[in-house]
Amino acid sequence: MKWLSRGITCLLALLLFFMITVTLLSRSAGGEPMILGHQLKTVLSGSMEPKIQTGSIIAVKPGGDMTQLREGQIITFRQVKNAATILVTHRIVKAVPLVTGQTQYVTKGDNNDGPDPEPVLSDNVTAVYSGFTVPYAGYFLDFARSKSGTALMMILPGLLLLGYSILNIWKGLKSLELPSHKEVPPVG
């Protein structure tokens, strides 16, 4: 029983540490945490399904020579849509070297019928997909980035750990045998 109790305590402490780490990484990175040189991104659409599910977290490697990418690689790039710049993650279906030293990529979402309408210049490629995906964890990460999510991720695991500790202390005190209060005859 002691091992089970210690295991639960360790699990709650690890959960608290994990929640604080994820929340702080999300906040400090301006929303996109970096772990071991990889940026974690949340997938917002189903354009890459079934390989990458909507709501998944993917790891992408920013930097490097973006002119040397090849067909089949999955890249994250900047795209202007409705006067706003968004990030898109799609597969390269064709690479065309340009005389300017850049490369132009024709991209396509695996779940889309045809290629993207505009080719992507290598200057607009921000990262390359590393192959690491955690399905549906993006919903959790997005929640952790919100104000209420940050508060909950910091407070809830701590409260669980505190409550479990109080329960263990109460059980320990209850199991102690309290000495009886017998009257001791006066000496003398």
Backbone hydrogen bonds, N-H to C=O, Kabsch-Sander energy under -0.5 kcal/mol:
donor,donor_aa,acceptor,acceptor_aa,energy
5,S,1,M,-2.3
6,R,2,K,-2.6
7,G,3,W,-2.4
8,I,4,L,-2.5
9,T,5,S,-2.3
10,C,6,R,-2.7
11,L,7,G,-2.6
12,L,8,I,-2.6
13,A,9,T,-2.2
14,L,10,C,-2.7
15,L,11,L,-2.3
16,L,12,L,-2.3
17,F,13,A,-2.4
18,F,14,L,-2.9
19,M,15,L,-2.7
20,I,16,L,-2.4
21,T,17,F,-2.5
22,V,18,F,-2.9
23,T,19,M,-2.4
24,L,20,I,-2.8
25,L,21,T,-2.8
26,S,22,V,-2.3
27,R,23,T,-2.3
28,S,24,L,-3.0
29,A,25,L,-1.8
30,G,27,R,-1.3
31,G,26,S,-2.7
32,E,29,A,-0.9
35,I,38,H,-3.0
38,H,35,I,-1.9
39,Q,60,V,-3.0
40,L,33,P,-2.7
41,K,39,Q,-0.5
41,K,58,I,-2.6
43,V,56,S,-2.7
44,L,42,T,-0.5
49,E,46,G,-1.5
51,K,48,M,-0.6
52,I,48,M,-2.0
53,Q,51,K,-0.5
55,G,43,V,-2.6
56,S,53,Q,-1.8
57,I,134,V,-2.2
58,I,41,K,-2.6
59,A,132,F,-2.0
60,V,39,Q,-2.6
60,V,58,I,-0.5
61,K,128,V,-3.2
63,G,126,T,-1.0
66,M,64,G,-1.0
68,Q,65,D,-1.1
72,G,92,I,-3.1
73,Q,70,R,-1.8
75,I,73,Q,-0.5
75,I,90,H,-2.8
76,T,127,A,-2.7
77,F,88,V,-2.7
78,R,124,N,-2.6
79,Q,86,I,-2.7
81,K,79,Q,-0.6
81,K,84,A,-3.5
84,A,81,K,-1.4
86,I,79,Q,-3.2
86,I,84,A,-0.6
88,V,77,F,-2.6
90,H,75,I,-1.8
90,H,88,V,-0.5
91,R,108,K,-2.1
92,I,73,Q,-3.0
93,V,106,V,-3.3
94,K,106,V,-1.4
96,V,104,Q,-2.9
98,L,102,Q,-2.9
101,G,98,L,-1.7
104,Q,96,V,-3.0
105,Y,120,V,-3.4
106,V,94,K,-2.9
107,T,105,Y,-0.6
108,K,91,R,-2.2
111,N,47,S,-3.4
112,N,47,S,-0.5
112,N,109,G,-1.9
116,D,107,T,-3.4
120,V,105,Y,-3.3
122,S,103,T,-2.0
124,N,121,L,-2.1
125,V,122,S,-1.1
126,T,76,T,-2.7
127,A,76,T,-1.7
128,V,61,K,-1.7
129,Y,74,I,-2.8
130,S,59,A,-2.6
133,T,131,G,-0.5
134,V,57,I,-2.8
137,A,134,V,-1.3
138,G,55,G,-2.6
139,Y,55,G,-0.9
139,Y,136,Y,-0.9
140,F,136,Y,-0.6
141,L,137,A,-2.1
142,D,138,G,-2.7
143,F,139,Y,-1.9
144,A,140,F,-2.5
145,R,141,L,-1.3
146,S,142,D,-0.8
146,S,143,F,-0.9
150,T,146,S,-2.8
151,A,147,K,-2.1
152,L,148,S,-2.5
153,M,149,G,-3.0
154,M,150,T,-1.6
155,I,151,A,-2.4
156,L,152,L,-2.4
158,G,154,M,-0.5
159,L,155,I,-2.6
160,L,156,L,-2.5
161,L,157,P,-2.4
162,L,158,G,-2.6
163,G,159,L,-3.0
164,Y,160,L,-2.5
165,S,161,L,-2.2
166,I,162,L,-2.5
167,L,163,G,-2.2
168,N,164,Y,-2.1
169,I,165,S,-2.4
170,W,166,I,-2.6
171,K,167,L,-2.4
172,G,168,N,-2.2
173,L,169,I,-2.6
174,K,170,W,-2.2
175,S,171,K,-1.7
176,L,172,G,-0.8
176,L,173,L,-0.5
178,L,176,L,-0.8
182,K,180,S,-1.1
